[in-house]
Amino acid sequence: MRLPFLSGSAVEQALSPERAVEAVRGAFVAYARGEWTMPPKVYVPAHPAGDFRAMPALGGGHALLKWVTSFPGNPELGLPTVMGVVLLSDASNGAPVAVLDAAAVTALRTGAAAVLAAETIGRADAETAAVIGAGVNGRAAARTFAARGRVPWLWDVDERRAGAAAEELGCAVAPSFQQALGADLVATVTPGRDVLFGAGSVRPGQHVSLMGADGPGKAEIAAEELGRVRVFCDDWEQASHNGELAHAVEAGKITRDDVTQLGDVLAGTAAGRQSPDDITIFDSTGLAIQDLAIALAAMERANELDLPTIEL
């Protein structure tokens, strides 16, 4: 059986950041309504180097399995941090439909989720946006912000990387780390090894999309801070075990009743921001339903692309 293969560049060619946001929005709503399903993500640790992840989902008449890695030290070896493949199948008969590059799918859905959360629960009159982390997924978040009409500041521990990314995307490097952290809308897309927001640091009216702490032992915000803000997440079960929320739950700072899933807000069954002074935090662990939405949206234009095929 020969299947179309969408490389990273083909995925990006097939799907604009704007379309990615709408696809991910639809996935969140479908999942909240019980129309799409998603078994738990499976982690296969390869510590201390990194980990492997198996992520299945079912929806839209299709099933998906993403086999993807996260090895933060890879750039020093000249390798990408994230690598893997997405296998898309027909849910009516089990037949494989396509294979996609997992890194590109992941970047698009990460950028889309970060910005979708900021637009949904951030202040409507927000003026400034910033992305912390100028790696592949950070650039995707910045590109999505810009595509949605809000050009962000960029900041990275590597000044040269931040400058190169800013030039590539038509953004500006943040004047300082503190100014980036103080933007009205912030997306943090780091390896999650260091806490960026300490206790009492997020200001009234601010929104932060925390995208980096997507596995055990990672954190971009102090557990104490989660106890004083309005907390939203992509999926409670996943976030409370492997995301930012895990630290706060373990410390007794928050419980299930303190957290709202973003999909419930988008589906109209839960409240989002209720006051201009609300501090809103979105904990993103990355969901297979988002990958499925991106894969399906990319396949909408597959016939327009000159795609290679692979033997399965």
C-alpha positions in Angstrom: 0.0 0.0 0.0 1.3 3.4 -1.0 0.4 6.4 1.1 0.9 10.1 0.6 3.5 11.6 2.8 3.3 15.2 4.0 6.7 16.5 4.9 7.1 19.4 7.3 7.1 21.9 4.4 4.1 20.2 2.8 2.1 20.5 6.1 3.0 24.2 6.4 2.1 24.7 2.7 -1.2 23.0 3.2 -2.3 24.8 6.3 -2.1 28.5 7.2 -1.9 29.6 10.9 -5.4 31.1 10.6 -6.8 27.8 9.4 -4.9 25.9 12.1 -6.6 28.1 14.8 -10.0 27.3 13.4 -9.2 23.6 13.2 -8.0 23.4 16.7 -11.0 25.4 17.9 -13.3 22.8 16.3 -11.3 19.9 17.9 -11.7 21.4 21.4 -15.5 21.8 20.9 -15.9 18.3 19.5 -14.0 16.8 22.4 -15.9 18.9 25.0 -19.2 17.6 23.4 -18.0 14.0 23.5 -18.0 13.7 19.7 -14.2 13.1 19.5 -12.4 10.7 21.9 -8.8 10.6 23.1 -7.2 7.8 25.2 -4.4 8.9 27.5 -1.1 10.0 26.2 1.6 7.3 26.8 5.1 8.5 27.9 8.1 6.3 27.3 10.9 8.0 29.3 14.5 7.9 28.0 15.9 9.9 30.8 18.0 12.0 31.1 18.0 12.6 27.4 14.3 12.9 26.7 11.2 10.9 26.1 9.0 9.2 23.5 5.2 9.8 23.3 2.4 7.8 21.8 -0.8 9.9 21.2 -4.0 8.4 19.8 -7.3 10.1 18.9 -10.6 9.3 17.1 -12.9 11.8 15.4 -14.1 13.2 12.2 -14.4 9.7 10.7 -10.7 9.1 11.2 -8.2 7.8 13.8 -4.7 9.1 14.4 -1.6 7.9 16.2 1.3 10.3 16.7 4.6 8.8 17.7 6.8 11.8 18.7 9.9 12.5 20.7 11.1 15.4 22.9 14.9 15.5 23.4 15.8 19.0 24.6 19.5 18.5 24.1 19.3 17.6 20.5 20.0 21.1 19.0 23.5 20.8 20.5 23.9 17.7 18.4 22.5 19.3 15.3 19.2 17.5 15.6 15.6 18.8 16.1 14.2 18.6 19.6 10.9 17.1 18.2 10.8 14.3 15.7 8.3 11.7 14.7 5.4 10.7 12.5 1.6 11.0 12.4 -0.3 8.1 11.0 -3.9 9.0 9.8 -6.4 6.1 9.2 -10.0 5.8 8.0 -12.1 5.0 11.1 -14.7 3.1 9.0 -12.4 0.4 7.9 -9.0 0.9 9.5 -7.2 1.6 6.3 -4.2 4.0 6.6 -4.8 7.2 4.7 -1.6 9.3 5.1 1.6 9.8 7.0 2.6 13.3 8.2 5.6 14.9 9.7 4.9 15.1 13.4 7.1 18.1 14.2 5.2 20.3 11.7 1.9 19.1 13.0 3.0 19.7 16.6 4.2 23.2 15.8 1.0 24.3 14.1 -1.3 23.0 16.8 0.9 24.4 19.6 0.9 27.9 18.0 -2.8 27.6 17.4 -3.7 26.5 20.9 -1.6 29.2 22.5 -3.2 32.0 20.5 -6.7 30.5 20.7 -6.5 30.5 24.5 -5.2 34.0 24.5 -8.0 35.2 22.3 -10.7 33.3 24.2 -9.8 34.1 27.8 -7.4 37.0 27.4 -8.7 40.6 27.7 -10.6 41.8 24.6 -8.7 45.1 24.8 -5.2 43.5 25.1 -2.6 45.6 23.4 0.7 43.8 23.7 1.7 40.1 23.2 4.9 38.3 23.8 6.3 34.8 23.1 9.0 33.5 25.4 11.1 30.9 23.6 12.1 31.2 19.9 12.5 27.5 19.1 10.3 25.8 16.4 7.1 25.9 18.5 7.8 29.4 19.8 8.2 30.6 16.3 4.9 28.9 15.4 3.1 30.8 18.3 4.6 34.1 17.2 3.7 33.4 13.6 0.1 32.6 14.6 -0.2 35.8 16.8 1.0 37.8 13.8 -1.4 36.1 11.4 -4.3 36.9 13.7 -3.4 40.6 13.7 -1.2 41.0 16.8 2.5 41.1 16.2 4.3 39.9 19.3 7.6 40.6 21.0 10.0 37.6 21.0 12.4 36.7 23.8 14.8 33.8 24.1 17.7 32.9 26.3 19.8 32.8 23.1 19.8 36.3 21.9 21.0 35.3 18.4 18.1 32.8 18.0 15.6 35.5 19.1 17.0 37.9 16.6 17.0 35.4 13.8 13.4 34.4 14.6 12.3 38.0 14.8 13.8 38.8 11.5 12.2 35.8 9.9 8.8 36.5 11.3 8.8 40.3 11.0 8.5 40.7 14.8 10.6 42.6 17.3 12.9 41.2 20.0 11.5 42.2 23.4 13.4 45.1 25.0 13.9 43.0 28.1 12.9 39.7 29.6 10.8 41.5 32.2 8.9 43.5 29.6 8.2 40.3 27.7 6.8 38.7 30.9 4.7 41.7 31.5 2.8 41.8 28.1 -1.0 41.6 28.2 -0.9 38.3 26.4 2.1 35.9 27.0 2.9 32.5 25.5 5.7 30.6 27.1 7.2 28.0 24.9 10.3 26.8 26.7 11.7 23.4 27.6 10.0 23.8 31.0 13.2 23.4 33.0 13.0 26.9 34.7 10.1 28.6 36.4 9.4 31.9 34.6 6.6 33.2 36.7 7.2 33.2 40.4 4.7 33.7 43.2 2.8 37.0 42.8 4.4 37.8 39.4 1.4 37.7 37.0 -0.4 41.0 37.1 -4.2 41.7 37.1 -5.7 41.5 33.7 -2.9 39.5 32.2 -3.2 36.2 30.3 -0.5 33.6 30.1 -0.6 30.5 27.8 1.9 28.0 29.4 2.9 25.7 26.5 6.2 24.3 27.7 5.4 22.1 30.7 4.0 19.1 28.8 5.5 16.3 30.7 6.6 15.1 34.2 9.0 17.3 36.1 8.5 20.4 33.9 7.2 23.8 35.1 7.1 27.4 33.8 5.1 28.9 36.7 5.2 28.5 40.5 2.6 26.3 42.1 1.8 29.1 44.5 0.9 31.3 41.6 -1.6 28.8 40.2 -3.4 29.1 43.6 -4.3 32.7 43.1 -5.3 33.0 39.4 -8.1 31.7 37.2 -6.8 28.4 35.8 -7.8 26.9 32.5 -6.3 23.8 30.8 -6.6 21.7 27.6 -7.6 18.5 29.5 -7.9 18.1 33.2 -6.8 14.4 33.4 -3.7 15.0 31.3 -2.7 18.4 32.8 -3.2 17.3 36.4 -0.8 14.4 36.0 1.8 15.6 33.5 1.4 19.4 33.1 1.8 22.6 35.1 -1.2 21.6 37.2 0.5 18.5 38.6 2.7 20.6 40.8 -0.1 22.7 42.2 -2.4 19.7 42.7 0.3 17.8 44.6 1.0 20.8 46.8 -2.7 21.2 47.5 -3.0 24.6 45.9 -5.8 23.7 43.4 -8.4 21.0 42.9 -10.5 19.9 40.0 -13.2 22.5 40.9 -10.6 25.3 40.5 -9.9 24.4 36.8 -11.9 25.0 33.6 -11.2 23.1 30.4 -10.8 25.5 27.4 -13.1 23.3 25.3 -16.0 23.8 27.7 -15.6 27.6 27.4 -15.5 27.3 23.6 -18.6 25.1 23.6 -20.4 27.6 25.8 -20.9 25.3 28.8 -18.4 27.1 31.1 -17.5 30.7 31.9 -14.3 32.2 30.6 -12.9 35.6 31.7 -15.4 37.3 33.9 -13.6 40.6 34.7 -11.0 42.8 33.0 -8.9 42.3 36.1 -9.0 38.5 36.0 -5.6 36.8 35.8 -6.0 33.9 33.4 -3.6 31.0 32.9 -3.9 28.3 30.3 -2.0 25.1 30.9 -1.4 23.3 27.6 -0.1 19.7 27.6 -0.8 19.1 23.9 -3.7 16.9 22.9 -3.9 14.2 20.2 -7.3 15.7 19.2 -5.4 18.9 18.2 -3.0 16.8 16.1 -6.0 15.0 14.4 -7.6 18.4 13.6 -4.4 19.6 12.0 -3.9 16.4 10.0 -7.5 16.5 8.7 -7.2 20.2 7.8 -3.9 19.6 6.0 -5.4 16.7 4.1 -8.1 19.0 2.7 -5.5 20.4 0.4 -3.5 17.3 -0.2 -4.8 16.9 -3.7 -3.4 20.3 -4.6 0.1 19.4 -3.5 2.7 17.3 -5.4 3.2 14.8 -2.6 5.6 11.8 -2.5 4.3 8.4 -1.5 5.7 5.8 0.9 5.3 2.1 0.9 3.5 0.7 4.0 
